[in-house]
Amino acid sequence: MSKSIFYHAGCPVCVSAEHDILNLVKDVEVVNIGEDRSRIAEAQKAGIKSVPALVTPNGNVLHINFGASIEEVIG
C-alpha cells in the first residue's frame, strides 16, 4: 500500500476526525463505509475494529476516538 486509508462511517465523530486527518496526513484516501458498504470487508481485512480508523502505508491500524464498532456499522 502506498498511501494511508482513513475509514469512517459518517457520524459527527468520524467527520471531525476526517477533517483533522486531512490536515495532518498527505496522500490519504477517505472511505465512508456508511455510504460505500462494499468496502466494509476490505476494512475488516485490514484490521479495522472500530471507526474512525486510519490504516498506514505499512498496514498499521490506528483506531481514533471510538465512534462505532465495525459490527455496529454492519448493522
CNS distance restraints for C-alpha pairs under 8 A (distance, minus, plus):
assign (resid   1 and name CA) (resid  57 and name CA) 5.06 0.50 0.50
assign (resid   1 and name CA) (resid  58 and name CA) 6.97 0.50 0.50
assign (resid   1 and name CA) (resid  59 and name CA) 7.50 0.50 0.50
assign (resid   2 and name CA) (resid  57 and name CA) 5.30 0.50 0.50
assign (resid   3 and name CA) (resid  27 and name CA) 5.72 0.50 0.50
assign (resid   3 and name CA) (resid  28 and name CA) 5.79 0.50 0.50
assign (resid   3 and name CA) (resid  29 and name CA) 7.31 0.50 0.50
assign (resid   3 and name CA) (resid  56 and name CA) 6.86 0.50 0.50
assign (resid   3 and name CA) (resid  57 and name CA) 5.03 0.50 0.50
assign (resid   4 and name CA) (resid  27 and name CA) 6.74 0.50 0.50
assign (resid   4 and name CA) (resid  28 and name CA) 4.76 0.50 0.50
assign (resid   4 and name CA) (resid  29 and name CA) 6.34 0.50 0.50
assign (resid   4 and name CA) (resid  54 and name CA) 6.76 0.50 0.50
assign (resid   4 and name CA) (resid  55 and name CA) 5.49 0.50 0.50
assign (resid   4 and name CA) (resid  56 and name CA) 4.52 0.50 0.50
assign (resid   4 and name CA) (resid  57 and name CA) 5.17 0.50 0.50
assign (resid   5 and name CA) (resid  28 and name CA) 5.49 0.50 0.50
assign (resid   5 and name CA) (resid  29 and name CA) 4.70 0.50 0.50
assign (resid   5 and name CA) (resid  30 and name CA) 5.96 0.50 0.50
assign (resid   5 and name CA) (resid  31 and name CA) 7.16 0.50 0.50
assign (resid   5 and name CA) (resid  54 and name CA) 5.70 0.50 0.50
assign (resid   5 and name CA) (resid  55 and name CA) 5.16 0.50 0.50
assign (resid   5 and name CA) (resid  56 and name CA) 6.74 0.50 0.50
assign (resid   6 and name CA) (resid  18 and name CA) 7.48 0.50 0.50
assign (resid   6 and name CA) (resid  21 and name CA) 7.98 0.50 0.50
assign (resid   6 and name CA) (resid  28 and name CA) 6.81 0.50 0.50
assign (resid   6 and name CA) (resid  29 and name CA) 6.06 0.50 0.50
assign (resid   6 and name CA) (resid  30 and name CA) 4.83 0.50 0.50
assign (resid   6 and name CA) (resid  31 and name CA) 6.03 0.50 0.50
assign (resid   6 and name CA) (resid  52 and name CA) 7.24 0.50 0.50
assign (resid   6 and name CA) (resid  53 and name CA) 5.80 0.50 0.50
assign (resid   6 and name CA) (resid  54 and name CA) 4.35 0.50 0.50
assign (resid   6 and name CA) (resid  55 and name CA) 6.34 0.50 0.50
assign (resid   7 and name CA) (resid  30 and name CA) 6.13 0.50 0.50
assign (resid   7 and name CA) (resid  31 and name CA) 4.83 0.50 0.50
assign (resid   7 and name CA) (resid  32 and name CA) 5.93 0.50 0.50
assign (resid   7 and name CA) (resid  33 and name CA) 6.68 0.50 0.50
assign (resid   7 and name CA) (resid  43 and name CA) 7.26 0.50 0.50
assign (resid   7 and name CA) (resid  51 and name CA) 6.37 0.50 0.50
assign (resid   7 and name CA) (resid  52 and name CA) 5.75 0.50 0.50
assign (resid   7 and name CA) (resid  53 and name CA) 5.43 0.50 0.50
assign (resid   7 and name CA) (resid  54 and name CA) 6.26 0.50 0.50
assign (resid   8 and name CA) (resid  14 and name CA) 5.53 0.50 0.50
assign (resid   8 and name CA) (resid  15 and name CA) 7.67 0.50 0.50
assign (resid   8 and name CA) (resid  18 and name CA) 7.92 0.50 0.50
assign (resid   8 and name CA) (resid  30 and name CA) 7.82 0.50 0.50
assign (resid   8 and name CA) (resid  31 and name CA) 6.35 0.50 0.50
assign (resid   8 and name CA) (resid  32 and name CA) 4.95 0.50 0.50
assign (resid   8 and name CA) (resid  33 and name CA) 6.00 0.50 0.50
assign (resid   8 and name CA) (resid  34 and name CA) 7.21 0.50 0.50
assign (resid   8 and name CA) (resid  51 and name CA) 5.02 0.50 0.50
assign (resid   8 and name CA) (resid  52 and name CA) 4.50 0.50 0.50
assign (resid   8 and name CA) (resid  53 and name CA) 6.66 0.50 0.50
assign (resid   9 and name CA) (resid  14 and name CA) 6.47 0.50 0.50
assign (resid   9 and name CA) (resid  32 and name CA) 5.19 0.50 0.50
assign (resid   9 and name CA) (resid  33 and name CA) 5.23 0.50 0.50
assign (resid   9 and name CA) (resid  34 and name CA) 4.30 0.50 0.50
assign (resid   9 and name CA) (resid  35 and name CA) 7.38 0.50 0.50
assign (resid   9 and name CA) (resid  51 and name CA) 6.60 0.50 0.50
assign (resid   9 and name CA) (resid  52 and name CA) 7.16 0.50 0.50
assign (resid   9 and name CA) (resid  68 and name CA) 7.85 0.50 0.50
assign (resid   9 and name CA) (resid  73 and name CA) 6.90 0.50 0.50
assign (resid  10 and name CA) (resid  14 and name CA) 5.73 0.50 0.50
assign (resid  10 and name CA) (resid  15 and name CA) 5.91 0.50 0.50
assign (resid  10 and name CA) (resid  32 and name CA) 6.09 0.50 0.50
assign (resid  10 and name CA) (resid  33 and name CA) 7.82 0.50 0.50
assign (resid  10 and name CA) (resid  34 and name CA) 6.03 0.50 0.50
assign (resid  10 and name CA) (resid  35 and name CA) 7.75 0.50 0.50
assign (resid  11 and name CA) (resid  15 and name CA) 6.17 0.50 0.50
assign (resid  11 and name CA) (resid  67 and name CA) 7.38 0.50 0.50
assign (resid  12 and name CA) (resid  16 and name CA) 6.08 0.50 0.50
assign (resid  13 and name CA) (resid  17 and name CA) 6.28 0.50 0.50
assign (resid  13 and name CA) (resid  52 and name CA) 7.71 0.50 0.50
assign (resid  13 and name CA) (resid  65 and name CA) 7.49 0.50 0.50
assign (resid  13 and name CA) (resid  67 and name CA) 5.85 0.50 0.50
assign (resid  14 and name CA) (resid  18 and name CA) 6.05 0.50 0.50
assign (resid  14 and name CA) (resid  51 and name CA) 7.00 0.50 0.50
assign (resid  14 and name CA) (resid  52 and name CA) 5.24 0.50 0.50
assign (resid  14 and name CA) (resid  67 and name CA) 6.53 0.50 0.50
assign (resid  15 and name CA) (resid  19 and name CA) 6.41 0.50 0.50
assign (resid  16 and name CA) (resid  20 and name CA) 6.58 0.50 0.50
assign (resid  17 and name CA) (resid  21 and name CA) 6.06 0.50 0.50
assign (resid  17 and name CA) (resid  52 and name CA) 7.07 0.50 0.50
assign (resid  17 and name CA) (resid  64 and name CA) 7.61 0.50 0.50
assign (resid  17 and name CA) (resid  65 and name CA) 7.94 0.50 0.50
assign (resid  18 and name CA) (resid  22 and name CA) 6.09 0.50 0.50
assign (resid  18 and name CA) (resid  30 and name CA) 7.69 0.50 0.50
assign (resid  19 and name CA) (resid  23 and name CA) 6.39 0.50 0.50
assign (resid  20 and name CA) (resid  24 and name CA) 6.31 0.50 0.50
assign (resid  21 and name CA) (resid  25 and name CA) 5.71 0.50 0.50
assign (resid  22 and name CA) (resid  26 and name CA) 7.06 0.50 0.50
assign (resid  22 and name CA) (resid  28 and name CA) 7.18 0.50 0.50
assign (resid  31 and name CA) (resid  36 and name CA) 7.37 0.50 0.50
assign (resid  31 and name CA) (resid  39 and name CA) 7.77 0.50 0.50
assign (resid  32 and name CA) (resid  36 and name CA) 5.98 0.50 0.50
assign (resid  33 and name CA) (resid  37 and name CA) 4.96 0.50 0.50
assign (resid  33 and name CA) (resid  38 and name CA) 7.51 0.50 0.50
assign (resid  33 and name CA) (resid  39 and name CA) 6.07 0.50 0.50
assign (resid  33 and name CA) (resid  40 and name CA) 5.96 0.50 0.50
assign (resid  33 and name CA) (resid  73 and name CA) 7.77 0.50 0.50
assign (resid  34 and name CA) (resid  73 and name CA) 6.71 0.50 0.50
assign (resid  36 and name CA) (resid  40 and name CA) 7.83 0.50 0.50
assign (resid  39 and name CA) (resid  43 and name CA) 6.32 0.50 0.50
assign (resid  40 and name CA) (resid  44 and name CA) 6.23 0.50 0.50
assign (resid  40 and name CA) (resid  74 and name CA) 7.65 0.50 0.50
assign (resid  41 and name CA) (resid  45 and name CA) 6.11 0.50 0.50
assign (resid  42 and name CA) (resid  46 and name CA) 6.24 0.50 0.50
assign (resid  43 and name CA) (resid  47 and name CA) 6.52 0.50 0.50
assign (resid  43 and name CA) (resid  48 and name CA) 5.40 0.50 0.50
assign (resid  44 and name CA) (resid  48 and name CA) 5.04 0.50 0.50
assign (resid  44 and name CA) (resid  49 and name CA) 6.99 0.50 0.50
assign (resid  44 and name CA) (resid  70 and name CA) 7.71 0.50 0.50
assign (resid  46 and name CA) (resid  55 and name CA) 7.40 0.50 0.50
assign (resid  46 and name CA) (resid  59 and name CA) 7.16 0.50 0.50
assign (resid  46 and name CA) (resid  61 and name CA) 7.48 0.50 0.50
assign (resid  47 and name CA) (resid  61 and name CA) 6.49 0.50 0.50
assign (resid  48 and name CA) (resid  53 and name CA) 6.80 0.50 0.50
assign (resid  48 and name CA) (resid  61 and name CA) 6.72 0.50 0.50
assign (resid  48 and name CA) (resid  63 and name CA) 7.56 0.50 0.50
assign (resid  48 and name CA) (resid  70 and name CA) 7.14 0.50 0.50
assign (resid  49 and name CA) (resid  63 and name CA) 7.76 0.50 0.50
assign (resid  49 and name CA) (resid  69 and name CA) 5.99 0.50 0.50
assign (resid  49 and name CA) (resid  70 and name CA) 5.46 0.50 0.50
assign (resid  50 and name CA) (resid  63 and name CA) 6.65 0.50 0.50
assign (resid  50 and name CA) (resid  66 and name CA) 6.50 0.50 0.50
assign (resid  50 and name CA) (resid  67 and name CA) 7.03 0.50 0.50
assign (resid  50 and name CA) (resid  68 and name CA) 5.50 0.50 0.50
assign (resid  50 and name CA) (resid  69 and name CA) 4.01 0.50 0.50
assign (resid  50 and name CA) (resid  70 and name CA) 4.95 0.50 0.50
assign (resid  51 and name CA) (resid  63 and name CA) 6.75 0.50 0.50
assign (resid  51 and name CA) (resid  64 and name CA) 7.07 0.50 0.50
assign (resid  51 and name CA) (resid  66 and name CA) 6.27 0.50 0.50
assign (resid  51 and name CA) (resid  67 and name CA) 5.62 0.50 0.50
assign (resid  51 and name CA) (resid  68 and name CA) 5.53 0.50 0.50
assign (resid  51 and name CA) (resid  69 and name CA) 6.34 0.50 0.50
assign (resid  51 and name CA) (resid  70 and name CA) 6.83 0.50 0.50
assign (resid  52 and name CA) (resid  63 and name CA) 6.33 0.50 0.50
assign (resid  52 and name CA) (resid  64 and name CA) 5.48 0.50 0.50
assign (resid  52 and name CA) (resid  65 and name CA) 6.90 0.50 0.50
assign (resid  52 and name CA) (resid  66 and name CA) 6.61 0.50 0.50
assign (resid  52 and name CA) (resid  67 and name CA) 6.24 0.50 0.50
assign (resid  52 and name CA) (resid  68 and name CA) 7.65 0.50 0.50
assign (resid  53 and name CA) (resid  61 and name CA) 6.78 0.50 0.50
assign (resid  53 and name CA) (resid  62 and name CA) 5.47 0.50 0.50
assign (resid  53 and name CA) (resid  63 and name CA) 4.29 0.50 0.50
assign (resid  53 and name CA) (resid  64 and name CA) 5.31 0.50 0.50
assign (resid  54 and name CA) (resid  61 and name CA) 5.80 0.50 0.50
assign (resid  54 and name CA) (resid  62 and name CA) 5.05 0.50 0.50
assign (resid  54 and name CA) (resid  63 and name CA) 6.47 0.50 0.50
assign (resid  54 and name CA) (resid  64 and name CA) 7.49 0.50 0.50
assign (resid  55 and name CA) (resid  59 and name CA) 5.77 0.50 0.50
assign (resid  55 and name CA) (resid  60 and name CA) 5.55 0.50 0.50
assign (resid  55 and name CA) (resid  61 and name CA) 4.55 0.50 0.50
assign (resid  55 and name CA) (resid  62 and name CA) 6.23 0.50 0.50
assign (resid  56 and name CA) (resid  60 and name CA) 5.24 0.50 0.50
assign (resid  56 and name CA) (resid  61 and name CA) 6.52 0.50 0.50
assign (resid  56 and name CA) (resid  62 and name CA) 7.74 0.50 0.50
assign (resid  68 and name CA) (resid  72 and name CA) 6.06 0.50 0.50
assign (resid  68 and name CA) (resid  73 and name CA) 6.77 0.50 0.50
assign (resid  69 and name CA) (resid  73 and name CA) 6.54 0.50 0.50
assign (resid  70 and name CA) (resid  74 and name CA) 6.24 0.50 0.50
assign (resid  71 and name CA) (resid  75 and name CA) 6.21 0.50 0.50
